[in-house]
Amino acid sequence: IKTSDSIINKGFLTTVVPQITGF
């Protein structure tokens, strides 16, 4: 479960955050 959360969180950081910050 923890590994899945890490993958989901990393995917979130690499997709959603860049869109919000403009990167």
C-alpha positions in Angstrom: 0.0 0.0 0.0 2.8 2.4 0.9 4.5 1.8 -2.4 1.3 2.5 -4.3 0.8 5.7 -2.4 4.3 6.8 -3.3 3.7 6.1 -7.0 0.4 8.0 -6.8 1.8 10.9 -4.9 4.8 11.1 -7.2 2.6 11.0 -10.3 0.4 13.7 -8.7 3.4 15.9 -8.0 4.8 15.4 -11.5 1.4 16.2 -13.3 -0.9 18.4 -11.2 1.7 20.6 -9.4 3.5 21.6 -12.7 0.1 22.6 -14.2 -0.7 24.8 -11.1 2.8 26.3 -10.9 3.1 26.7 -14.6 6.0 24.3 -15.0 
